[in-house]
């Protein structure tokens, strides 16, 4: 089973359930055991599904809207005029395809409500930050640092785990005074002999908390930013995350670090 097909099947797994142990997912389960990329993607999707479920579980959906969306989803997935109630009654052989159909229908309802809830959250004044503000507020030395609370999915960029790079444990930083960490950060040091030593922090924040996310899409292509007190930094966007690297040193040190990772995708 290839990655595309495995993830297609795994999209049917309900978050925080034992669905993955069902026989219908045996091949997908075996694929996860051998594919780190899919394991990370599956974990990310499960976290997203759990977040959506948490948002919509107490939101009342009008019966007329629910019926219309369920009917539309079932027709588009090839179920024709068959009702949602009859779809629930399945044999073991039919369970996999029909469960995917029900998942699509449920996801349609959930996403419709989630869009409204997302707009409500934005309108409620959730604080966002400019890149310049972030670079000022994310300190290289953070007193009383806390372990990152895993409030969002964070993956170190590709290439940032090579043998010449040392990474310290992840720390979280609260910027808005509310519960949870908006920023995850790690101290790092790159050493290639005594004459080549660069150290600083790499940090990440969800892109939806950033005003005008940077246009650069990789570390090596990001433009240097010169900050007060001898700091230099870069920022770039990758998927749903904005990354920032900040060092205390010469611009050439950061350029050296970028060259070390040139050609490596974010």
C-alpha positions as CSV (number, residue, x, y, z in Angstrom):
1,X,0.0,0.0,0.0
2,X,1.4,3.4,-1.0
3,X,1.4,6.6,1.1
4,X,-1.6,8.2,-0.7
5,X,-3.8,5.1,-0.3
6,X,-2.8,4.6,3.3
7,X,-3.6,8.1,4.3
8,X,-6.9,8.0,2.4
9,X,-7.9,5.0,4.6
10,X,-6.5,6.5,7.8
11,X,-8.7,9.6,7.3
12,X,-11.5,7.4,8.5
13,X,-10.0,6.9,11.9
14,X,-11.8,8.7,14.6
15,X,-9.5,10.6,17.0
16,X,-8.9,9.1,20.4
17,X,-10.4,5.8,19.4
18,X,-9.3,2.2,18.8
19,X,-10.4,2.2,15.2
20,X,-6.9,1.6,14.0
21,X,-7.0,-1.9,15.5
22,X,-10.0,-2.9,13.3
23,X,-9.1,-5.5,10.6
24,X,-10.2,-3.1,7.8
25,X,-7.1,-1.0,8.6
26,X,-4.5,-3.8,8.9
27,X,-2.7,-2.8,5.7
28,X,-2.7,0.9,6.7
29,X,-1.5,0.0,10.2
30,X,1.4,-2.0,8.7
31,X,2.2,0.9,6.4
32,X,2.5,3.3,9.4
33,X,4.9,0.9,11.1
34,X,7.3,1.3,8.2
35,X,6.8,4.9,7.1
36,X,7.8,7.7,9.5
37,X,6.5,10.4,7.1
38,X,3.0,8.9,7.2
39,X,3.1,8.4,11.0
40,X,3.8,12.2,11.4
41,X,1.1,13.1,8.9
42,X,-1.4,10.8,10.6
43,X,-0.6,12.2,14.0
44,X,-1.1,15.7,12.7
45,X,-4.4,14.9,11.1
46,X,-5.7,13.2,14.2
47,X,-4.8,16.2,16.3
48,X,-6.7,18.4,13.8
49,X,-9.7,16.1,13.9
50,X,-9.7,16.2,17.7
51,X,-9.6,20.0,17.7
52,X,-12.5,20.2,15.3
53,X,-14.5,17.7,17.4
54,X,-13.8,19.8,20.6
55,X,-15.1,22.9,18.8
56,X,-18.3,21.5,17.4
57,X,-19.3,18.9,20.1
58,X,-21.5,21.4,21.9
59,X,-22.7,23.4,18.8
60,X,-26.3,22.7,17.8
61,X,-26.7,22.0,14.1
62,X,-30.2,22.6,12.7
63,X,-31.8,19.3,11.7
64,X,-32.7,20.6,8.2
65,X,-29.0,21.6,7.6
66,X,-27.7,18.3,8.9
67,X,-30.1,16.3,6.7
68,X,-29.2,18.4,3.6
69,X,-25.5,18.0,4.1
70,X,-25.6,14.3,4.9
71,X,-27.7,13.7,1.8
72,X,-25.4,15.7,-0.4
73,X,-22.3,14.0,0.9
74,X,-23.8,10.5,0.5
75,X,-24.9,11.2,-3.1
76,X,-21.5,12.6,-4.1
77,X,-19.7,9.6,-2.6
78,X,-21.8,7.2,-4.8
79,X,-24.5,6.2,-2.4
80,X,-27.3,7.5,-4.6
81,X,-30.6,7.8,-2.9
82,X,-29.7,5.5,0.0
83,X,-30.5,7.0,3.3
84,X,-28.0,7.7,6.1
85,X,-29.9,5.3,8.4
86,X,-29.7,2.4,6.0
87,X,-26.0,3.1,5.5
88,X,-25.3,2.4,9.2
89,X,-26.5,-1.2,8.8
90,X,-23.5,-2.9,7.1
91,X,-21.9,-6.3,6.8
92,X,-18.3,-6.8,7.7
93,X,-17.3,-6.8,4.0
94,X,-19.0,-3.4,3.4
95,X,-17.9,-1.7,6.6
96,X,-14.7,-0.1,5.3
97,X,-16.1,1.7,2.2
98,X,-19.4,2.7,4.0
99,X,-17.5,4.0,7.1
100,X,-15.6,6.3,4.8
101,X,-18.9,7.5,3.3
102,X,-20.2,8.3,6.8
103,X,-17.0,10.0,7.7
104,X,-17.3,12.2,4.7
105,X,-20.8,13.2,5.6
106,X,-20.0,13.8,9.3
107,X,-16.9,15.8,8.3
108,X,-19.1,18.0,6.0
109,X,-21.4,18.8,8.9
110,X,-18.4,19.4,11.2
111,X,-16.5,21.6,8.8
112,X,-19.6,23.8,8.1
113,X,-19.9,24.5,11.8
114,X,-16.2,24.8,12.3
115,X,-16.0,27.5,9.7
116,X,-18.5,29.6,11.6
117,X,-16.8,28.9,14.9
118,X,-13.4,29.9,13.4
119,X,-14.8,33.2,12.1
120,X,-16.2,33.8,15.6
121,X,-12.8,33.2,17.2
122,X,-11.2,35.6,14.8
123,X,-13.8,38.2,15.5
124,X,-13.4,37.7,19.3
125,X,-10.0,39.4,19.1
126,X,-7.5,36.6,19.4
127,X,-4.2,38.4,19.4
128,X,-1.9,38.1,16.5
129,X,1.7,39.2,16.1
130,X,3.9,40.7,13.4
131,X,7.2,39.1,12.5
132,X,9.1,42.1,13.8
133,X,7.2,41.9,17.1
134,X,7.9,38.2,17.4
135,X,11.6,38.6,16.8
136,X,11.7,41.2,19.6
137,X,9.7,39.2,22.1
138,X,11.3,35.8,21.6
139,X,14.4,36.1,23.7
140,X,17.5,33.9,23.2
141,X,17.8,33.5,26.9
142,X,14.4,32.8,28.5
143,X,14.2,32.8,32.3
144,X,12.0,30.2,34.0
145,X,11.3,28.5,30.7
146,X,8.6,25.8,30.6
147,X,8.4,22.6,28.7
148,X,6.4,23.1,25.5
149,X,2.7,22.2,26.2
150,X,2.1,20.6,22.7
151,X,-0.6,23.2,22.1
152,X,0.0,22.8,18.3
153,X,1.9,20.3,16.1
154,X,5.5,21.2,15.7
155,X,8.1,19.4,13.6
156,X,11.7,20.5,13.4
157,X,12.5,21.5,9.8
158,X,14.1,19.0,7.6
159,X,17.9,19.1,8.0
160,X,17.8,20.4,11.5
161,X,18.7,17.0,13.0
162,X,22.0,16.4,11.3
163,X,25.1,15.2,13.2
164,X,26.7,18.6,13.4
165,X,23.7,20.3,15.0
166,X,22.8,20.1,18.7
167,X,19.3,20.7,19.8
168,X,18.2,21.3,23.4
169,X,14.7,20.3,24.7
170,X,11.7,22.2,23.5
171,X,10.4,25.1,25.5
172,X,7.1,27.0,25.3
173,X,6.6,30.7,25.5
174,X,3.3,32.5,26.3
175,X,2.9,35.8,24.4
176,X,-0.7,36.8,25.0
177,X,-1.1,36.1,28.7
178,X,-3.8,33.5,28.0
179,X,-3.5,29.8,28.7
180,X,-1.3,27.7,26.5
181,X,1.9,28.4,24.5
182,X,1.8,30.4,21.3
183,X,5.5,29.7,20.6
184,X,7.7,26.6,20.8
185,X,11.5,27.2,20.8
186,X,14.7,25.2,20.9
187,X,18.2,26.3,21.6
188,X,20.7,25.0,19.0
189,X,24.4,25.0,18.2
190,X,26.1,24.1,15.0
191,X,29.7,23.0,15.3
192,X,32.1,22.1,12.6
193,X,35.5,22.5,14.1
194,X,36.6,25.2,16.4
195,X,36.3,28.0,13.9
196,X,32.7,27.2,12.9
197,X,30.3,27.6,15.7
198,X,26.9,29.1,15.4
199,X,24.3,29.1,18.2
200,X,20.9,30.6,18.8
201,X,17.3,29.6,18.9
202,X,14.8,28.2,16.4
203,X,11.2,29.0,17.2
204,X,7.8,28.3,15.6
205,X,4.3,29.8,15.9
206,X,1.0,28.8,14.1
207,X,0.7,30.9,10.9
208,X,-2.8,32.1,11.9
209,X,-1.3,33.9,14.8
210,X,1.0,35.9,12.6
211,X,0.2,39.2,10.8
212,X,1.5,39.0,7.1
213,X,3.5,35.7,7.4
214,X,6.8,35.9,5.6
215,X,6.9,35.0,1.9
216,X,10.1,33.0,2.1
217,X,9.3,29.2,2.1
218,X,12.6,27.8,3.3
219,X,15.4,28.7,5.8
220,X,18.1,29.0,3.2
221,X,16.0,31.5,1.1
222,X,14.9,33.7,4.0
223,X,16.3,37.3,4.1
224,X,18.4,38.4,7.0
225,X,16.9,40.8,9.5
226,X,19.1,43.0,11.6
227,X,17.9,43.5,15.1
228,X,19.1,45.8,18.0
229,X,21.8,44.6,20.4
230,X,23.7,42.6,17.8
231,X,21.1,40.1,17.0
232,X,20.3,38.8,13.4
233,X,17.4,36.7,12.4
234,X,15.4,35.1,9.6
235,X,11.8,34.1,9.2
236,X,10.0,31.8,6.8
237,X,6.7,30.0,6.3
238,X,6.2,26.3,6.0
239,X,2.7,25.0,5.8
240,X,0.7,26.2,8.8
241,X,3.7,27.3,10.8
242,X,6.0,30.3,10.7
243,X,9.6,29.5,11.7
244,X,12.1,32.0,13.1
245,X,15.8,31.7,13.7
246,X,17.6,34.2,15.9
247,X,21.3,34.4,16.8
248,X,23.6,36.7,18.7
249,X,26.6,37.2,16.4
250,X,27.7,38.4,13.0
251,X,25.4,38.2,9.9
252,X,28.0,36.0,8.3
253,X,27.4,33.4,11.1
254,X,23.7,33.2,10.1
255,X,24.6,33.1,6.4
256,X,27.0,30.3,7.2
257,X,24.1,28.4,8.8
258,X,21.9,29.0,5.8
259,X,24.6,27.7,3.4
260,X,24.9,24.6,5.6
261,X,21.3,23.9,4.9
262,X,21.0,25.2,1.4
263,X,19.0,22.9,-0.9
264,X,17.2,21.4,2.1
265,X,13.4,22.0,2.0
266,X,11.7,23.5,5.0
